[in-house]
Amino acid sequence: MHPSPQSSVRTSYPPSKIPCATVHPHTCLQPQAVTALLSASRFAFSGNFKANFSSFSQLNQNVSSFQRKFVGEVKRCEELERILAYLVQEINRADIPLPEGETSPPAPPLKQVLEMQQLQKLEVELREVTKNKEKLRKNLLELIEYTHMLRVTKTFVKRNVEFEPTYEEFPPLENDSLLDYSCMQRLGAKLGFVSGLINQGKVEAFEKMLWRVCKGYTIVTYAELDEPLEDPETGEVIKWYVFLISFWGEQIGHKVKKICDCVFWSRWTCDYLYTVLHKTEDYLRQVLCKAAESVYSHVIQVKKMKAIYHMLNMCSFDVTNKCLIAEVWCPEADLHDLRRALEQGSRESGATIPSFMNTIPTKETPPTLIRTNKFTEGFQNIVDAYGVGSYREVNPALFTIITFPFLFAVMFGDFGHGFVMFLFALLLVLNENHPRLNQSQEIMRMFFNGRYILLLMGLFSVYTGLIYNDCFSKSVNLFGSGWNVSAMHSRVLQLDPSVPGVFQGPYPLGIDPIWNLATNRLTFLNSFKMKMSVILGIIHMTFGVILGIFNHLHFRKKFNIYLVSVPELLFMLCIFGYLIFMIVYKWLVYSAETSRVAPSILIEFINMFLFPASETNGLYSGQEHVQRLLLVVTALSVPVLFLGKPLFLLWLHNGRSCFGVSRSGYTLIRKDSEEEVSLLGSQDIEEGNNRMEDGCREMTCEEFNFGEILMTQVIHSIEYCLGCISNTASYLRLWALSLAHAQLSDVLWTMLVRVGLRVDTTYGVLLLLPVIALFAVLTIFILLIMEGLSAFLHAIRLHWVEFQNKFYVGAGTKFVPFSFRLLSSKFSDDVA
């Protein structure tokens, strides 16, 4: 139930030791240790030892992140990451497969680090070759366009020559107007031609621009190319048109040429461009293939180098002893593995002075480590989403493994739907080692990570479906009904157990299937599920209050048991526990024959608080006296809950001794509340020791604020008392969602399958197949996914709000160890 114990350790690194291998020991590292750091980390974190036993503490909080010792190395690693990302991008553009190793490569030694810095030269060379290739490719496309342009415009010229008109000799200029169009031809102005290629999307805009600028003194001819060409700018293959512009006069010619510059056409003639381009591409591919062989290991190694230097920046540099000091938190069970990792790292890196580790006392609150496996990890994530547990606090994930899928199944109870969910989760569990599942999309990965949660939710839904006798909204008659309908002598099937000869005995498992046909089915099921929801909710909340007692026992705060937990239990049980008693008592005492004279539980529960003047027929004799006694106990528990703890802490703060109060271990370092101040200010009765540590003496000087403690306890008490009522009502969602799921399933069956089954035999088979397919699709998307998600969210709310807030604070810090396993090993994460 409690997290693993932690140790504060100080480790010291010599010239050849790595600070990444440290735990919360104090660690000293010589300056030369940076040289041997990468070599040692290869052994400490390559899988030979556990890589999740140390969490580093930040010792340079007052130092700017830009002024720390290894910030230069971190920047070099970031530069290498940028270069590798560029290489991966170019390799993908060349359609070269990227090999991914099955095992993660170790952190590189120093010699290999220097070799990796040669990547900068490779990047410069690749950029130059790529630039030249793109330039050659662009020139080649221009030549191809020019070739097509010459071929098409040649036909234009031949056609114009055939129809070329003849002109007479020039007449005197003074006889004709210069503004006459025919006169301009006679002026002997030389005709000019401009030709080129233009893509299909720019033809209309090109014509409008020529018309407006040249005022109609141009003749434009178009011809579409037989084959599409690649756009040199975008790389898209599009249709192109060859245009030929005829004009006269130099002024208009300049305007036309400026407009054509937007379209650009080429005058290149170079036959060997194909050969040069192909050789450039071959050379580039050879370089990229060579780089692809080692790019995976380089990417992983650079990530590990960066992680190591980041951890080194968290260490403090001791100028006197010329060493690095690291402080890490480490579980006590892993101290031996940590020491072995330090020794092996020093030995393999050839260190002259070994690193050493010392366990040091601390007053800091340790982080919380809860060891999980692939089965419990999903349930622990549900609890951690509410809040990471405080150190040594009761962990509700152990109980969530059972209560969460069970409450989900109460809302989702259907044998058929639960079995489909169980098969889907079982398929994921059996194929959990398949690599494609681990690399799937985000939604599928969520299902995969919660496969064991889905497995238990489906299994529990099968059980509750058997209890409800619900399978795709239909009941299954496994043992034969215990009702004799023929004795009712009525056309309306309204079940009444008080009619003689109708009810012959209970159904062996769950609800009798005859209720699926009865007209009063909803009345019966609503009564059953509503009472069941109240019973399950009160038991669940009471269990949460009881778990809080274990927290108080562990932290040696027994006064919280007497002044908080016991009043809370009395308040809960005297009211809502008594409600459960009345429900169960009525089930056991009153039979079908006497059910008509049985009093209403709701009326009796209301009369418990109203004290009616007239006597009522209760469930049992002496009921009124018992209810008044329970109300007196409830009324007395409220002031104890409000004032008991604050008055006790005030009395304790004034120097009085108390029974059942002691401090050990973790309570010595908890100093975040007025309650701890009062406890530390009292006499130390732990194991008869009257001496206090220096740190505790300092805390006694803090001011004891009785008003703050009183207000905190009053708020907590009001929240608990009102929460008992609202939380009990909140558990009615179990009934509501179960009813909604059953009715929606029944509607889906009625509107689809029943319609398909009622068609005559001639076309019934042909219609039934698509109807069943549609029914299956809607069942999966509406009832399994949407309704399942709704029930999942409501189950989370019941655990977070109604259950965990009775005992779980969730104000701790998660233990995050330094581990290379947390680094991503996918190329998709490195390239944006």
C-alpha positions in Angstrom: 0.0 0.0 0.0 2.9 2.3 0.7 5.5 3.6 -1.8 9.0 2.2 -1.7 11.4 3.8 0.8 13.9 6.3 -0.5 17.4 7.1 0.6 19.2 10.4 0.3 22.7 9.6 -0.9 25.7 11.7 -1.8 28.1 10.4 -4.5 31.5 11.5 -5.5 33.1 11.1 -9.0 36.8 10.9 -9.7 38.5 11.9 -12.9 37.0 8.9 -14.8 33.6 8.5 -13.2 30.3 9.6 -14.6 27.9 11.7 -12.7 25.0 10.1 -14.5 25.4 6.9 -12.6 24.7 8.6 -9.3 21.8 8.2 -6.9 20.9 10.6 -4.1 24.2 10.0 -2.5 26.7 12.8 -2.4 29.0 12.3 -5.4 32.4 13.9 -6.1 33.9 14.0 -9.5 37.3 15.3 -10.6 37.4 17.6 -13.6 38.9 14.8 -15.8 35.7 12.9 -15.0 34.0 14.7 -17.8 36.4 13.0 -20.2 35.6 9.6 -18.9 31.9 10.3 -18.3 30.7 9.0 -21.6 32.8 5.9 -21.3 31.5 5.0 -17.9 27.9 5.7 -18.7 28.1 3.1 -21.4 28.4 0.5 -18.7 26.2 2.0 -16.0 23.2 2.7 -18.3 23.5 0.3 -21.2 21.3 -2.4 -19.6 23.9 -4.1 -17.4 22.3 -2.5 -14.4 18.9 -1.2 -13.5 18.5 2.2 -15.2 15.7 3.5 -13.0 17.1 3.8 -9.5 18.3 7.4 -9.2 16.6 10.7 -9.4 19.0 13.7 -9.4 18.5 16.8 -7.3 19.1 20.3 -8.7 22.1 21.8 -6.8 22.5 24.9 -9.1 19.1 26.6 -8.6 20.8 29.9 -8.0 22.9 29.6 -11.2 21.5 30.7 -14.5 21.0 27.9 -17.0 23.3 29.8 -19.4 26.1 30.0 -16.8 26.3 26.4 -15.8 29.5 24.5 -16.4 28.4 22.2 -19.2 26.1 24.5 -21.1 28.6 24.6 -24.0 28.5 20.8 -24.4 24.7 20.9 -24.3 24.7 23.4 -27.1 27.1 21.2 -29.2 24.7 18.3 -28.7 21.8 20.4 -29.9 23.9 21.4 -32.9 24.5 17.7 -33.6 20.8 17.0 -33.2 20.1 19.7 -35.8 22.6 18.2 -38.2 21.3 14.7 -37.8 17.7 15.9 -38.3 18.9 17.5 -41.6 20.5 14.2 -42.6 17.4 12.2 -41.8 15.3 14.6 -43.9 17.6 14.3 -46.9 17.7 10.5 -46.6 13.9 10.4 -46.5 13.7 12.7 -49.6 16.1 10.3 -51.4 13.7 7.3 -50.5 16.6 5.5 -48.7 15.4 3.2 -46.0 16.4 4.1 -42.5 17.6 1.1 -40.5 16.5 1.1 -36.8 18.5 -1.1 -34.5 16.8 -3.6 -32.2 19.0 -2.6 -29.3 19.8 0.9 -28.1 23.5 1.8 -28.7 25.5 2.8 -25.6 26.6 6.3 -24.9 29.7 7.0 -27.0 33.3 7.1 -25.6 35.3 10.3 -26.0 37.0 9.2 -29.2 33.7 8.6 -30.9 32.4 11.9 -29.7 35.2 13.6 -31.6 34.4 11.6 -34.6 30.7 12.6 -34.4 31.8 16.2 -34.7 32.9 15.4 -38.3 29.2 15.5 -39.1 29.5 19.3 -39.5 31.8 18.8 -42.5 29.4 16.2 -43.9 26.5 18.6 -43.6 28.4 21.4 -45.5 29.3 19.0 -48.3 25.7 17.7 -48.5 24.3 21.2 -48.7 26.7 22.1 -51.4 26.0 19.0 -53.5 22.2 19.4 -53.0 22.4 23.0 -54.0 24.3 22.2 -57.2 21.9 19.3 -58.0 18.9 21.6 -57.7 20.5 24.2 -59.9 21.4 21.7 -62.6 17.9 20.3 -62.4 16.4 23.7 -62.8 18.5 24.4 -65.8 17.6 21.1 -67.3 13.9 21.9 -67.0 14.5 25.2 -68.6 16.2 23.5 -71.5 13.3 21.1 -72.0 10.9 24.0 -72.0 13.0 25.9 -74.5 13.1 22.8 -76.8 9.3 22.5 -76.8 9.0 26.3 -77.3 11.2 26.2 -80.4 9.3 23.2 -81.8 5.9 24.8 -81.5 6.9 28.4 -82.5 8.5 27.0 -85.6 5.0 26.0 -86.8 3.7 29.5 -86.0 6.4 31.1 -88.2 5.7 28.7 -91.1 2.0 29.4 -91.0 2.6 33.2 -90.9 4.9 33.1 -93.8 2.3 31.3 -96.0 -0.2 34.1 -95.4 2.3 37.0 -95.4 0.7 40.0 -97.2 2.5 42.2 -99.7 3.0 45.9 -99.0 3.4 48.7 -101.5 6.1 51.3 -101.4 6.1 53.9 -98.7 4.1 57.0 -99.6 5.1 60.5 -98.4 4.6 60.9 -94.6 2.9 64.3 -94.9 -0.1 62.8 -96.8 -1.2 60.3 -94.1 -2.0 60.6 -90.4 0.4 58.9 -88.0 -2.5 57.7 -85.9 -3.9 55.6 -88.7 -3.2 51.9 -88.1 -2.7 51.1 -91.8 -0.2 54.0 -92.0 1.9 52.4 -89.3 2.3 49.4 -91.5 3.4 51.5 -94.3 6.0 53.3 -92.1 8.1 50.1 -92.4 8.2 49.6 -88.6 9.9 46.3 -88.0 7.8 43.5 -86.5 9.1 41.8 -83.3 8.4 38.4 -81.9 8.6 37.1 -78.3 7.9 33.4 -77.5 8.0 31.3 -74.3 6.2 28.9 -72.1 3.5 29.7 -69.6 1.5 27.4 -67.3 -2.2 26.9 -67.7 -3.2 28.9 -64.6 -1.5 32.1 -65.8 -2.8 32.3 -69.3 -5.9 34.5 -68.6 -4.0 37.0 -66.4 -1.2 37.1 -69.0 -3.6 38.1 -71.8 -5.3 40.8 -69.7 -1.9 42.3 -68.7 -0.8 42.4 -72.4 -4.0 44.0 -73.5 -4.0 46.7 -70.8 -0.3 47.6 -71.2 0.0 47.4 -75.0 -3.5 48.7 -75.7 -4.2 45.9 -78.1 -1.1 46.4 -80.4 0.0 42.8 -80.0 -1.0 39.5 -81.5 -0.8 36.5 -79.1 -0.9 32.9 -80.3 -1.1 29.9 -78.0 -0.5 26.1 -78.4 -0.7 23.5 -75.7 2.2 21.1 -75.3 1.6 17.4 -75.9 3.0 16.3 -72.5 3.0 18.1 -69.1 6.2 19.4 -67.6 7.5 19.9 -64.1 7.4 23.3 -62.6 11.0 24.2 -61.6 9.8 26.2 -58.6 7.2 23.9 -57.0 8.1 20.6 -58.6 4.5 19.9 -59.6 3.8 18.3 -63.1 1.3 20.7 -64.8 0.2 21.6 -68.3 2.1 24.3 -70.2 1.3 26.5 -73.2 3.7 27.9 -75.8 2.9 31.5 -76.7 4.1 33.7 -79.6 3.6 37.5 -79.3 3.8 39.6 -82.5 4.4 43.3 -82.0 5.8 46.3 -83.9 7.8 49.1 -82.5 10.6 49.2 -79.9 8.6 50.9 -77.2 5.9 48.2 -77.2 8.6 45.5 -77.5 10.2 46.7 -74.2 6.9 46.5 -72.5 6.2 43.0 -73.8 9.6 41.8 -72.7 9.1 43.1 -69.2 5.8 41.3 -68.9 7.4 38.1 -70.2 10.1 38.3 -67.6 7.4 37.2 -65.1 7.0 34.0 -67.2 10.8 33.6 -67.8 11.9 31.6 -70.8 15.4 30.2 -71.4 18.0 30.4 -74.1 20.3 27.7 -72.8 21.8 25.0 -75.1 23.9 22.4 -73.2 23.6 18.8 -74.2 25.6 17.3 -71.4 23.4 18.5 -68.6 21.7 15.1 -68.3 25.1 13.4 -67.7 26.2 16.0 -65.1 22.9 15.8 -63.3 22.9 12.0 -63.2 26.4 11.9 -61.8 25.6 14.5 -59.2 22.5 12.5 -58.1 24.5 9.3 -57.9 27.2 10.8 -55.8 24.6 12.4 -53.5 22.9 9.0 -53.1 26.2 7.3 -52.3 26.9 9.8 -49.5 23.4 9.5 -48.1 23.5 5.7 -48.2 26.7 5.8 -46.3 25.3 8.2 -43.7 22.1 6.1 -43.3 24.1 3.2 -42.1 25.1 5.0 -38.9 22.5 7.7 -38.5 20.3 5.7 -36.1 23.2 5.1 -33.7 24.3 8.7 -33.9 20.8 10.0 -33.1 20.5 7.8 -30.0 24.0 8.5 -28.9 23.6 12.3 -29.2 20.4 12.1 -27.1 22.3 10.2 -24.4 25.2 12.6 -24.5 22.8 15.5 -24.1 21.0 13.8 -21.2 24.3 13.2 -19.5 25.5 16.8 -19.8 22.1 18.0 -18.6 22.5 15.9 -15.5 26.1 17.2 -15.1 24.7 20.7 -15.0 22.6 19.7 -12.0 25.8 18.8 -10.1 27.8 21.4 -8.1 31.5 21.9 -8.7 33.7 21.8 -5.6 36.6 24.1 -6.4 38.6 23.0 -3.3 38.5 19.3 -3.9 38.3 19.7 -7.7 35.3 17.4 -8.1 31.7 17.4 -9.0 29.1 16.7 -6.3 25.7 15.1 -7.2 22.8 14.4 -4.9 20.2 11.9 -5.9 17.2 10.0 -4.4 17.5 6.3 -4.5 15.3 3.5 -3.2 17.0 1.6 -0.4 16.6 -1.7 -2.2 18.7 -0.3 -5.1 21.6 1.1 -3.2 23.7 -2.0 -3.9 23.0 -1.8 -7.6 24.0 1.9 -7.6 27.2 1.2 -5.8 28.0 -1.5 -8.3 27.3 0.8 -11.3 29.7 3.4 -9.9 32.4 0.8 -9.3 32.1 -0.8 -12.7 32.0 2.6 -14.4 35.2 3.7 -12.7 36.9 0.4 -13.5 35.9 0.3 -17.2 36.8 3.9 -17.8 40.3 3.5 -16.3 39.8 6.0 -13.5 42.8 6.5 -11.2 40.6 7.6 -8.3 37.3 5.8 -7.8 34.0 7.6 -7.3 32.5 7.2 -3.8 29.0 7.4 -2.4 27.8 8.4 1.0 24.3 8.2 2.5 23.4 11.6 4.1 20.5 12.6 6.3 18.0 15.1 5.0 14.9 17.0 6.0 13.5 17.2 2.4 10.4 15.4 1.5 11.4 12.3 -0.5 9.8 11.7 -3.9 7.3 8.9 -4.2 8.3 5.7 -6.0 5.6 3.1 -6.7 6.9 0.1 -8.6 4.5 -1.2 -11.2 4.3 -3.8 -13.9 2.5 -3.9 -17.2 -0.7 -5.0 -15.4 -0.8 -2.5 -12.6 0.7 0.4 -14.6 -2.7 1.5 -16.1 -4.5 1.6 -12.8 -1.6 3.5 -11.2 -1.9 6.1 -14.0 -5.5 6.6 -13.2 -4.6 7.4 -9.6 -1.6 9.6 -10.5 -3.8 11.6 -12.8 -5.7 12.7 -9.7 -2.4 13.4 -7.9 0.9 11.7 -7.0 0.6 10.2 -3.5 2.5 11.7 -0.7 5.5 9.8 0.6 4.4 6.6 2.5 0.7 7.5 1.9 -1.8 4.7 1.3 -1.9 3.9 -2.4 -5.4 3.5 -3.7 -4.3 1.9 -6.9 -4.2 -1.5 -5.3 -7.9 -1.4 -4.5 -8.7 0.4 -7.8 -7.7 -2.7 -9.7 -11.0 -4.3 -8.4 -13.3 -1.4 -7.7 -12.7 0.5 -10.9 -13.7 -2.2 -13.4 -16.5 -3.3 -11.1 -18.2 0.1 -10.9 -17.7 0.4 -14.6 -19.4 -2.9 -15.2 -22.3 -1.9 -12.9 -23.0 0.9 -15.4 -22.1 -1.1 -18.5 -23.6 -4.4 -17.5 -24.3 -6.4 -20.7 -23.0 -9.9 -21.3 -22.7 -9.5 -25.1 -21.1 -6.1 -25.0 -18.7 -7.1 -22.2 -17.7 -10.2 -24.0 -16.8 -8.2 -27.2 -14.8 -5.8 -25.1 -13.1 -8.7 -23.3 -12.1 -10.3 -26.7 -10.7 -7.0 -28.0 -8.6 -6.5 -24.9 -7.5 -10.2 -24.9 -6.3 -9.7 -28.5 -4.2 -6.8 -27.5 -2.8 -8.7 -24.5 -1.8 -11.7 -26.6 -0.1 -9.5 -29.2 1.4 -7.0 -26.8 4.9 -7.7 -28.2 3.9 -6.9 -31.7 6.0 -3.9 -32.9 3.2 -2.3 -34.9 1.1 -1.9 -31.8 3.8 0.0 -30.0 4.2 2.3 -33.0 0.5 2.8 -33.7 -1.4 6.1 -33.8 -2.3 8.0 -30.6 -5.8 6.7 -30.2 -4.8 3.1 -30.8 -1.9 3.5 -28.4 -4.2 4.7 -25.7 -6.2 1.4 -26.1 -3.0 -0.6 -26.1 -1.7 1.1 -22.9 -4.9 0.4 -21.2 -5.4 -3.2 -22.5 -5.4 -4.7 -19.0 -8.0 -2.2 -17.8 -10.2 -3.0 -20.8 -9.6 -6.7 -20.1 -11.0 -6.5 -16.5 -13.7 -4.1 -17.5 -15.0 -6.5 -20.1 -14.7 -9.5 -17.7 -16.6 -7.7 -15.0 -19.2 -6.5 -17.5 -19.8 -10.2 -18.4 -20.4 -10.9 -14.7 -22.8 -8.0 -14.2 -24.5 -8.8 -17.5 -25.2 -12.3 -16.1 -26.6 -10.7 -13.0 -28.8 -8.3 -15.0 -29.5 -11.2 -17.5 -28.8 -8.8 -20.3 -27.2 -9.9 -23.6 -27.6 -7.3 -26.4 -30.8 -6.2 -24.6 -32.2 -9.7 -24.5 -32.5 -12.1 -21.6 -31.1 -15.7 -21.7 -33.1 -18.5 -20.1 -30.3 -20.8 -18.8 -32.1 -22.4 -15.8 -35.8 -22.1 -16.6 -38.0 -19.3 -15.3 -39.4 -19.5 -11.7 -42.7 -17.8 -12.7 -45.8 -19.5 -13.9 -47.5 -17.1 -16.3 -50.5 -19.3 -17.1 -51.8 -18.8 -13.5 -52.2 -15.1 -14.0 -55.1 -15.3 -16.4 -54.4 -12.0 -18.0 -53.4 -10.8 -21.5 -51.1 -8.2 -20.0 -47.9 -9.7 -18.7 -47.6 -7.7 -15.5 -45.8 -9.8 -12.9 -47.2 -9.9 -9.4 -45.6 -12.3 -6.9 -48.5 -11.9 -4.6 -50.9 -13.8 -6.9 -51.1 -17.5 -5.8 -49.3 -19.9 -8.0 -47.4 -17.4 -10.1 -44.1 -17.1 -8.3 -42.6 -20.6 -7.8 -39.0 -19.7 -6.7 -36.0 -17.4 -7.4 -33.9 -17.7 -10.5 -30.5 -19.4 -9.6 -28.3 -16.6 -11.1 -29.3 -13.0 -11.6 -32.7 -11.7 -12.7 -35.3 -14.1 -14.0 -35.6 -13.9 -17.8 -39.4 -13.5 -17.6 -38.9 -9.9 -16.5 -37.6 -9.0 -20.0 -41.2 -9.5 -21.3 -43.1 -8.0 -18.4 -44.8 -4.6 -18.7 -43.6 -3.6 -15.2 -40.0 -4.5 -16.0 -38.6 -1.0 -15.6 -40.4 -0.5 -12.3 -38.7 -3.6 -10.9 -35.3 -2.9 -12.4 -35.3 0.7 -11.3 -36.0 -0.3 -7.7 -33.4 -3.0 -7.7 -30.6 -0.9 -9.3 -31.3 2.2 -7.3 -31.0 0.3 -4.0 -27.9 -1.5 -5.3 -26.2 1.8 -6.2 -26.8 3.2 -2.8 -25.5 0.1 -1.0 -22.3 0.0 -3.2 -21.7 3.7 -2.8 -21.9 3.7 1.0 -19.7 0.7 1.2 -17.2 2.3 -1.1 -17.0 5.6 0.8 -16.9 3.8 4.2 -13.9 1.8 3.0 -12.2 5.1 2.0 -12.6 6.4 5.5 -11.2 3.2 7.0 -8.2 3.5 4.7 -7.5 6.9 6.2 -7.0 5.2 9.6 -4.0 3.3 8.1 -2.5 6.6 7.1 -2.9 8.0 10.6 -1.4 4.8 12.1 1.6 4.9 9.8 2.4 8.6 10.4 2.0 8.1 14.2 -1.0 10.4 14.5 -3.4 8.3 16.5 -5.2 11.4 17.7 -6.5 11.8 14.1 -8.1 8.4 14.5 -10.1 9.3 17.6 -10.9 12.9 16.7 -11.4 12.6 12.9 -11.8 9.1 11.5 -14.1 7.7 14.3 -16.5 10.7 14.1 -16.5 10.4 10.4 -17.4 6.7 10.6 -20.1 7.4 13.1 -21.6 10.1 11.0 -21.6 7.9 7.9 -22.8 4.7 9.5 -25.5 6.2 11.8 -27.3 7.7 8.9 -26.4 6.0 5.6 -25.3 2.7 7.2 -28.7 2.6 8.8 -30.3 3.1 5.4 -28.5 0.0 4.1 -29.7 -1.9 7.2 -33.3 -1.0 6.4 -32.9 -2.1 2.8 -31.4 -5.5 3.7 -33.8 -6.0 6.6 -36.9 -5.4 4.3 -35.5 -7.9 1.7 -35.0 -10.6 4.4 -38.1 -10.1 6.5 -40.9 -9.4 4.1 -41.8 -12.0 1.5 -43.9 -11.8 -1.7 -47.1 -12.4 0.2 -46.4 -9.7 2.8 -44.9 -7.2 0.4 -48.1 -5.2 0.2 -48.0 -4.3 3.9 -44.3 -3.6 4.0 -43.6 0.1 4.9 -41.8 2.3 2.5 -38.1 2.7 3.2 -38.0 6.2 1.9 -40.9 7.3 4.1 -39.3 5.6 7.2 -35.9 7.3 6.4 -37.5 10.7 6.1 -39.5 10.2 9.4 -36.2 9.4 11.1 -35.4 13.2 10.9 -38.9 14.7 11.1 -40.1 12.9 14.4 -43.7 12.6 13.3 -46.4 13.1 16.1 -48.4 10.0 15.2 -46.9 6.6 15.4 -46.2 4.7 12.2 -45.9 1.1 11.4 -42.1 0.7 11.4 -40.0 -2.1 10.0 -39.4 -3.6 13.4 -40.4 -3.0 17.0 -38.4 -0.4 18.9 -37.4 1.3 15.6 -38.2 4.8 16.9 -35.8 4.4 19.9 -33.0 3.0 17.7 -33.3 5.9 15.2 -33.3 8.5 18.0 -30.1 6.9 19.5 -28.5 7.0 16.0 -29.4 10.7 15.6 -27.9 11.5 19.0 -24.7 9.8 18.1 -24.6 11.6 14.8 -25.3 15.0 16.5 -22.5 14.3 19.0 -20.0 13.3 16.3 -20.4 16.6 14.5 -18.9 19.0 17.2 -16.1 16.5 17.8 -15.3 16.5 14.2 -15.4 20.3 14.1 -13.5 21.2 17.3 -11.8 18.0 18.5 -8.6 18.2 16.5 -8.0 22.0 16.8 -8.5 22.0 20.6 -6.3 19.0 21.0 -3.5 20.6 19.0 -3.9 23.8 21.1 -3.7 21.8 24.3 -0.6 19.9 22.9 1.0 23.2 21.9 0.7 24.5 25.5 3.1 21.8 26.6 0.7 19.0 27.7 1.7 15.4 27.1 -0.7 13.1 25.2 -1.3 9.5 24.7 -0.9 7.8 21.3 1.3 10.5 19.8 4.9 9.8 18.7 7.2 10.8 15.9 9.5 8.7 13.8 11.0 8.7 10.4 9.1 10.8 7.9 7.2 13.0 10.4 10.5 14.6 11.4 10.8 16.2 8.0 7.1 17.1 7.4 6.9 20.8 8.4 4.3 22.1 6.0 1.3 22.5 8.4 0.5 24.0 11.7 -0.4 20.6 13.0 3.3 19.5 12.6 4.5 22.7 14.3 2.3 21.9 17.3 3.5 18.3 17.4 7.2 19.2 17.2 6.7 21.8 19.9 5.5 19.2 22.4 7.5 16.8 24.4 9.3 14.2 22.3 8.0 10.9 23.7 9.3 8.7 20.8 11.0 5.7 22.3 11.5 7.6 25.6 13.8 10.1 23.9 13.4 13.7 25.2 16.1 15.2 22.9 15.1 17.0 19.7 17.2 17.4 16.6 18.5 20.9 15.8 16.2 21.1 12.8 13.2 20.4 15.0 14.2 23.0 17.5 14.1 25.6 14.8 10.6 24.7 13.9 9.4 25.2 17.5 10.1 28.9 17.1 7.4 29.1 14.4 4.1 30.7 15.4 1.2 28.4 16.2 -1.9 29.8 14.4 -4.9 28.3 16.2 -7.3 30.2 14.0 -5.9 28.8 10.8 -6.1 25.2 12.1 -9.7 25.8 13.3 -10.8 27.2 9.9 -9.1 24.3 8.0 -10.8 21.7 10.2 -14.2 23.4 10.0 -14.0 23.6 6.2 -13.0 20.0 6.1 -15.8 18.9 8.4 -18.5 20.9 6.5 -17.2 19.4 3.2 -17.3 15.9 4.7 -20.8 16.2 6.2 -22.4 17.7 3.1 -20.3 15.4 0.9 -21.7 12.3 2.6 -25.2 13.4 1.3 -24.1 14.6 -2.2 -21.7 11.7 -2.7 -24.3 9.1 -1.8 -26.6 10.7 -4.3 -23.7 10.8 -6.8 -23.5 7.0 -6.7 -27.0 6.9 -8.2 -25.2 7.4 -11.5 -24.6 3.7 -11.4 -28.3 3.2 -11.7 -28.9 5.9 -14.3 -26.1 4.9 -16.7 -27.1 1.2 -16.4 -30.7 2.1 -17.2 -29.6 4.3 -20.1 -27.3 1.6 -21.5 -30.0 -1.1 -21.4 -32.6 1.2 -23.0 -30.3 2.3 -25.8 -29.4 -1.3 -26.5 -33.1 -2.2 -26.6 -33.9 0.6 -29.0 -31.1 -0.4 -31.3 -32.4 -4.0 -31.3 -36.0 -3.0 -31.9 -35.3 -0.6 -34.8 -32.9 -2.8 -36.7 -32.8 -6.5 -35.9 -36.5 -6.9 -35.1 -37.4 -5.2 -38.4 -35.1 -7.5 -40.3 -36.5 -10.6 -38.6 -40.1 -9.7 -39.4 -39.6 -9.6 -43.2 -41.0 -12.6 -45.0 -38.7 -15.5 -46.0 -38.4 -14.5 -49.6 -36.4 -11.3 -49.1 -35.7 -11.7 -45.4 -32.2 -13.3 -45.8 -31.1 -10.6 -48.3 -32.3 -7.9 -45.9 -31.0 -9.5 -42.8 -27.4 -9.5 -43.8 -27.0 -5.6 -44.2 -29.3 -5.1 -41.1 -27.0 -7.3 -39.0 -23.9 -5.5 -40.4 -25.4 -2.1 -39.5 -26.4 -3.4 -36.1 -22.8 -4.5 -35.5 -21.4 -1.2 -36.6 -23.8 0.9 -34.4 -23.2 -1.4 -31.5 -19.5 -0.9 -31.7 -19.5 2.8 -32.2 -22.4 3.8 -30.0 -22.8 1.2 -27.3 -19.2 0.0 -26.9 -17.2 3.2 -27.7 -19.4 6.1 -26.7 -21.3 4.4 -23.9 -18.1 2.7 -22.7 -16.3 6.0 -22.6 -19.2 7.6 -20.7 -19.1 4.8 -18.1 -15.3 5.0 -17.9 -15.4 8.7 -17.1 -18.1 8.3 -14.5 -16.1 5.5 -12.9 -13.1 7.8 -12.7 -15.2 10.5 -11.1 -16.5 8.1 -8.5 -13.0 7.1 -7.5 -11.5 10.6 -7.6 -14.2 12.6 -5.8 -16.3 10.1 -3.8 -13.6 7.6 -2.8 -10.1 9.0 -2.8 -10.9 12.3 -1.1 -11.8 10.4 2.0 -8.2 9.5 2.7 -5.9 10.3 -0.3 -4.1 13.7 -0.4 -2.1 13.2 -3.6 0.3 16.1 -2.9 3.5 14.2 -3.4 6.3 14.4 -6.0 6.8 11.6 -8.4 10.1 9.8 -8.4 11.6 10.4 -11.9 14.8 8.5 -12.3 17.5 9.2 -14.8 17.2 6.6 -17.4 18.1 6.2 -21.1 15.0 4.1 -21.6 12.9 7.3 -21.4 14.6 8.7 -24.5 12.7 8.3 -27.7 14.3 6.0 -30.3 12.1 7.0 -33.3 13.2 9.1 -36.2 9.7 10.7 -36.4 10.4 12.4 -33.1 13.6 14.0 -34.4 12.4 15.5 -37.6 9.7 18.1 -37.5 
